[in-house]
């Protein structure tokens, strides 16, 4: 079982439910969410009063390292690897799902509660899950903001709306953009404080299409872009959405109301626009601050890839890091990715997308 919605403000949840036809939603998940809200509310109030009021004054000692790339391209594997290095700070599952009261996570009750609801393995690829393992930034952002892309799994009827609103930031109203920017930056600053000022390694696939925004906040940030066989990416992402909607959705019978062809086109729409935004914006990143990795290279030559990252970004203590990470590399060498039979029609549509992007860039 997974959290249907993060521990967050009761009023923020009510607004989301109201926007998505409250009376048509799953009652049991609504009830569970309200229980979490009630339990966490005192901690959220205390945290806002004693800790969060000074977040905007926090200065990062070093700009983050961003792991980007379309969903299911190896970003999680790389994130897990780099977060084995104690010089880096990162967002844990525990922080991600209770970010509004993260300072109280040393509380045994909270940790036990999160561990109870967190599955042992990720549903889309069976990778291990634990409350202290790394998680995507978007889950923390989802915890404090109604502007998060990941509300698309809570309310899949509006997947395209949540995606567009989060990817095309230049189309936001000025006021909404300023709110978005402040909330996003506050997540990063709070995470820096939670990690005692360590340099952050952050993974967030939706950030793949927001390079200019990230550079505005962090001009000296480092970027590692992961890519994978385009057909494997499509089918693996489709599986991801099916699993996550089943776990997180408040809306009843979503897959009974959408045919497979429409669902495929929706996933291809996301794929096209993420890739297009990245290709249009990647030249904004100084060459010394960007590395592009292939999924097969990362999984088959992991140590070599890590060495390249450390050398290019002038990261220290690779030999010490290697000692810590090698057992995990050996463990993951036994992990097998799913194999997919590629439908000819899907293949043609994906190829057309890639060709169209390449032509426009040229």
C-alpha positions in Angstrom: 0.0 0.0 0.0 1.2 3.5 -0.7 0.1 6.9 0.6 -2.8 8.2 -1.5 -1.7 11.7 -0.8 1.1 13.1 1.2 0.9 14.4 4.8 0.1 18.0 4.1 -2.3 20.9 4.8 -5.9 19.9 5.2 -7.0 23.1 3.4 -4.8 22.3 0.4 -6.3 18.8 0.2 -9.9 20.2 0.4 -9.1 22.6 -2.5 -7.8 19.8 -4.6 -10.8 17.6 -3.9 -13.1 20.4 -4.7 -11.4 21.0 -8.0 -11.8 17.3 -8.9 -15.5 16.6 -8.0 -15.3 15.7 -4.3 -18.4 13.4 -4.3 -17.1 11.2 -7.1 -13.8 10.3 -5.3 -12.8 7.1 -3.5 -14.2 7.3 0.1 -11.7 5.0 1.8 -8.7 6.9 0.4 -10.4 10.2 1.3 -10.9 9.0 4.9 -7.3 7.8 5.1 -6.0 11.1 3.9 -8.1 13.0 6.5 -6.7 10.8 9.2 -3.2 11.6 8.2 -4.1 15.3 8.1 -5.5 15.2 11.6 -2.5 13.3 13.0 0.1 15.6 11.4 -1.7 18.9 11.8 -0.1 19.8 15.2 3.3 19.0 13.9 2.8 21.0 10.7 1.7 24.1 12.8 4.7 23.7 15.1 7.1 23.3 12.2 5.7 26.3 10.4 6.1 28.5 13.5 9.5 27.3 14.8 11.4 26.2 11.7 9.9 27.2 8.3 9.6 30.9 8.9 13.3 31.4 8.3 13.6 29.1 5.3 13.9 31.9 2.7 17.1 33.1 4.5 18.9 29.8 3.9 21.8 29.9 1.5 23.1 26.8 -0.2 26.8 26.3 0.1 27.0 24.7 -3.3 24.5 24.5 -6.2 22.9 21.0 -6.5 23.6 18.1 -8.8 20.4 17.4 -10.7 19.7 14.0 -12.1 17.3 14.4 -15.0 15.8 12.4 -17.8 12.5 11.0 -18.8 10.8 8.6 -16.4 12.2 5.0 -16.5 15.6 5.9 -18.0 17.8 4.9 -15.1 17.5 8.1 -13.0 16.5 6.2 -9.8 19.5 3.8 -10.1 21.9 6.7 -10.5 20.2 8.5 -7.6 20.6 5.5 -5.3 24.2 5.2 -6.3 25.3 8.8 -5.7 23.4 9.0 -2.5 25.7 6.2 -1.1 28.3 9.0 -0.8 28.1 10.6 2.6 29.3 14.0 1.2 25.9 14.5 -0.4 22.5 15.3 1.0 19.2 14.1 -0.6 15.5 13.7 -0.1 14.5 10.5 1.6 11.2 8.7 1.3 10.5 9.7 5.0 11.0 13.4 4.2 9.2 13.2 0.9 5.9 11.9 2.3 6.0 14.1 5.4 7.8 17.2 4.2 5.5 19.6 5.9 6.6 18.3 9.3 10.0 16.7 8.3 11.8 18.1 11.4 9.8 15.8 13.6 10.8 12.6 11.7 13.1 11.5 14.5 9.8 10.7 16.2 9.5 6.9 16.3 5.8 7.0 15.8 6.0 8.9 12.5 8.8 6.6 11.2 6.8 3.5 12.1 3.7 5.0 10.4 5.5 5.7 7.2 7.2 2.3 7.2 3.8 0.6 7.6 2.3 2.3 4.5 5.4 2.1 2.3 5.7 -1.1 0.3 8.9 -3.1 0.4 9.5 -2.7 -3.3 8.6 -0.2 -6.0 5.6 -1.4 -7.9 6.9 -0.5 -11.3 10.3 -2.3 -11.2 10.6 -4.1 -7.8 13.6 -2.0 -6.7 13.9 -1.9 -2.9 12.0 0.8 -1.0 12.9 2.0 2.5 12.1 5.2 4.4 15.8 6.3 4.3 16.4 5.6 0.6 16.4 8.5 -1.9 13.2 9.9 -3.5 12.2 12.3 -6.2 12.0 16.0 -5.3 8.5 16.2 -6.8 7.0 14.2 -4.0 8.2 16.8 -1.4 6.9 19.6 -3.7 3.6 17.7 -3.9 3.5 17.8 -0.1 3.5 21.5 0.1 1.9 22.7 -3.2 -1.2 22.2 -5.3 0.9 23.0 -8.4 2.8 19.7 -8.4 2.8 17.6 -11.6 2.4 14.5 -9.5 -1.2 15.3 -8.6 -1.8 13.7 -12.0 -1.7 10.3 -10.2 -4.2 11.5 -7.6 -6.6 12.8 -10.3 -5.7 11.1 -13.6 -8.7 12.6 -15.4 -6.6 15.8 -15.5 -3.1 14.3 -16.2 -2.5 16.5 -19.2 -3.5 19.6 -17.3 -1.1 18.9 -14.4 1.7 18.1 -16.8 1.2 21.2 -19.0 1.0 23.5 -16.0 4.2 22.2 -14.6 6.3 21.9 -17.7 5.5 25.1 -19.6 6.3 27.5 -16.8 6.5 30.4 -19.3 2.8 30.0 -19.9 2.0 30.6 -16.2 0.6 33.9 -15.0 3.2 36.1 -13.4 1.6 35.6 -10.0 1.4 31.8 -10.3 5.0 31.6 -11.5 6.2 33.6 -8.5 4.3 31.3 -6.2 5.7 28.2 -7.9 9.2 29.6 -7.8 9.0 30.4 -4.1 7.5 27.0 -3.2 10.1 25.1 -5.3 13.0 27.0 -3.9 11.7 26.6 -0.3 11.7 22.8 -0.8 15.4 22.9 -1.9 16.4 25.2 1.0 14.5 23.2 3.6 16.1 20.1 2.3 19.5 21.7 2.5 18.9 22.5 6.2 17.6 19.0 6.9 20.9 17.7 5.4 23.0 20.1 7.4 24.2 22.0 4.4 25.6 19.1 2.4 25.6 19.5 -1.4 22.3 18.1 -2.6 21.8 15.4 -5.2 18.3 15.8 -6.6 16.4 13.6 -9.0 13.2 14.8 -10.7 12.1 13.7 -14.2 9.8 16.7 -14.7 12.8 19.0 -14.2 14.2 17.6 -17.5 12.0 20.2 -19.3 12.7 23.0 -16.9 16.4 23.6 -17.5 16.1 27.4 -17.9 14.2 27.6 -14.6 16.7 25.6 -12.7 19.6 27.6 -14.1 17.9 30.8 -13.0 17.9 29.5 -9.4 21.2 27.7 -9.5 23.5 29.0 -12.3 26.4 26.7 -11.3 24.3 23.5 -11.0 25.5 20.2 -12.4 23.3 18.1 -14.6 23.3 14.4 -15.4 20.9 13.5 -18.1 19.8 9.8 -18.5 18.4 8.4 -21.7 17.2 5.0 -22.8 16.0 3.0 -25.8 12.9 5.0 -26.8 10.6 2.0 -27.1 11.6 0.5 -23.7 11.1 4.0 -22.2 7.6 4.2 -23.6 6.4 0.7 -22.3 8.2 1.1 -19.0 6.6 4.5 -18.5 3.2 3.1 -19.3 3.7 0.5 -16.7 4.7 3.2 -14.2 1.6 5.2 -14.8 -0.7 2.2 -14.5 0.9 1.2 -11.2 1.0 4.7 -9.7 -2.6 5.6 -10.7 -3.8 2.3 -9.2 -2.0 3.2 -5.9 -2.6 6.9 -5.7 -5.8 7.8 -7.6 -8.8 9.1 -5.7 -10.9 8.8 -8.9 -12.8 5.6 -9.3 -12.4 3.3 -12.3 -10.1 5.6 -14.4 -9.0 2.8 -16.7 -12.6 1.9 -17.4 -13.2 5.4 -18.8 -10.2 5.7 -21.1 -9.4 3.4 -24.0 -5.8 2.1 -24.5 -5.2 4.1 -27.6 -6.0 7.4 -25.8 -3.8 6.4 -22.9 -0.9 5.5 -25.2 -1.2 8.9 -27.0 -1.2 10.7 -23.6 2.0 9.0 -22.6 3.5 9.8 -26.0 2.5 13.4 -25.5 4.4 13.5 -22.3 7.4 11.9 -23.9 7.4 14.3 -26.8 7.2 17.4 -24.8 9.8 16.4 -22.1 12.3 15.5 -24.8 11.6 18.6 -26.8 11.9 21.0 -23.9 15.2 19.3 -22.9 16.7 19.5 -26.4 15.7 23.1 -26.8 17.2 24.1 -23.5 20.2 21.9 -22.9 22.6 24.3 -24.6 22.0 26.8 -21.8 24.0 24.5 -19.5 27.7 25.1 -19.7 29.4 22.1 -21.2 31.5 21.4 -18.2 28.3 21.1 -16.1 26.4 18.5 -18.2 26.9 14.8 -18.6 24.6 12.6 -20.8 24.4 8.9 -20.0 22.8 6.0 -21.8 20.8 3.5 -19.7 22.7 0.4 -21.0 26.1 2.1 -20.3 25.0 3.0 -16.8 23.8 -0.5 -16.0 26.6 -2.5 -17.7 29.6 -0.2 -16.9 28.4 1.4 -13.6 31.8 2.0 -12.0 33.2 3.5 -15.2 30.2 5.8 -15.5 30.5 6.9 -11.8 34.2 7.6 -12.3 33.4 9.8 -15.3 30.9 11.8 -13.3 33.3 12.4 -10.4 36.1 13.5 -12.7 34.0 15.8 -14.8 32.4 17.5 -11.9 35.6 17.5 -9.8 33.9 15.6 -7.0 36.2 14.4 -4.2 37.0 11.0 -2.6 35.9 8.7 -5.4 38.0 5.8 -4.0 36.2 6.0 -0.6 32.9 6.3 -2.4 33.7 3.2 -4.5 34.2 1.1 -1.4 30.7 2.0 -0.2 28.9 1.7 -3.5 30.5 -1.5 -4.9 28.3 -3.9 -2.9 25.2 -2.2 -4.2 26.6 -2.3 -7.8 27.1 -6.0 -7.4 23.7 -6.5 -6.0 22.0 -4.6 -8.8 24.0 -6.5 -11.5 21.5 -9.3 -10.8 18.5 -7.1 -11.4 16.8 -7.8 -14.8 14.8 -5.1 -16.6 11.5 -6.0 -18.1 11.4 -6.9 -21.8 8.7 -5.6 -24.1 7.2 -6.6 -27.4 7.0 -3.4 -29.5 3.8 -2.8 -31.3 4.4 -1.6 -34.9 2.0 1.3 -34.6 3.6 2.5 -31.4 7.0 2.2 -32.9 6.0 4.4 -35.9 4.5 7.1 -33.6 7.6 7.2 -31.4 10.0 7.4 -34.4 7.9 10.3 -35.8 8.2 12.1 -32.5 12.0 11.8 -32.4 12.4 12.7 -36.1 10.2 15.8 -35.6 12.2 17.0 -32.6 15.5 16.4 -34.4 14.3 18.3 -37.5 13.2 21.3 -35.4 16.5 21.4 -33.5 18.4 21.2 -36.8 
